[in-house]
Amino acid sequence: MIDEEQYCIHILTQVSALTRSLQGVVTGLLDDHLKHCVLDAAKLSDEAAHEKIQESTAAVNRLIRS
C-alpha cells in the first residue's frame, strides 16, 4: 500500500486490523499453552509447573511491553 502511495489513513486502518488479528492469535496460543503445557507440567512436578509458569509470565510481560 505504501509503494502504491495509498492514503495514509487507509494504511493505518489496515495495520490496526492486522494488529488486532495478531493479538487474537497470541491470546489463543497463550490459552493453549496454559491449558496444555502448564497443566501437563503440573502433573509431572511442582518444579516443572513452576518453570512453565515463569515461562508464561515472561511471555505475557513481553507482550505487554510490545
Phi, psi and omega in degrees: 000324179293315179300328180273004179056044176293161179299132186306319181296324177295320178296314179299322178296318178293319178297318179298317179296318178296319179299314178298319179297315179295324177297323176296319177296316181299313181294325176295317178295318179296317178300314179297319180299315181294317183289331184250297186296312182291316180297316178298319178296322179296328178289333180282306181192162176296322181295316179297318179296317180300318179298317180292324178293317177299318178300316180295317179298318178298319179295317179297318178299320177296321180293320180295320181288337184276000000 
